Amino acid sequence: GCLGVCASKKRHHAAMNGVWMMSNRNFRDGGKPVYKLFIGDFKPCGDYTAHMKMHDHMPSKTIKTPDATSIICAGSVKKGELHYNSMYNNNDFCKEMNAFKRQIREALSSPSGNFNAAHDAQAKQEKRRAELKAKTPDTPCDIKYMPIVKKLYKKKNYTIVQGQQGHHI
């Protein structure tokens, strides 16, 4: 039916023209690497990058599905060709953005649900993100990961991430 055809077309479009992120579930504990490639058709909106939007729509950020919390490199796909640049590959950029996200989550999860603190942290995050984007060049992913990304992509061993194109924190 139409749903299968539409889903197939969206999958093909994202795989040919989108952004990608690769995770390693054992990145932090030094175990045997478990790599997973994610591809999505997301577009930037203001200072919110396509990778940020895709990251917000990745599988749940829980212990059972830690992929969203173990991203090790990112890039894009243009006309079926892999590219390896993203601010997600810049450690300083990621550390600052993650710190802001923690502040927002902590404010919202406090017993009183401190929405003012969360709103202030989000406003500071947006301002700082704009500053960082202006001075942070797209950073290539570590060269050691490029052949792994190529292999996963060539074998079509990836997960398509779908989601709304709206703005998220």
ABEGO torsion letter per residue (X at the ends): XAAAAAAAAAAAAAAABBBBBBBBAAAAAGBBBBBBBBBBBBBBBEABBAAAAAAAABBBBBAABAAAAABABBBBBBGGBBBABBAAABAAAAAAAAAAAAAAAAAAABAAGBAAAAAAAAAAAAAAAAAAAAABBBBBBBAAAAAAAAAAAAAGBBBBBBEBABBBX
